Amino acid sequence: MRKLHVAPIGDQRWVLTLDDDAEPAISEHRTRGEAETAPRSYAETFGYPEVDVHGVDGKIDVMLLDVG
């Protein structure tokens, strides 16, 4: 199953990617909050039910989205 990922790039921005593909990013954001909001519409459009959110501390949180 393909999965969306939100991850920090340095300490200044966050990116939304598909399947751990670093390039090209689907979108870039200034804050984690903005980056966590971005996959919702993308997930609804393309049917991705999960988003891995990678924290700056290395922890991964999983967001489950209702795409049905």
Order of alpha helices (4+ residues) and beta strands (2+ residues): beta-beta-beta-alpha-beta-beta
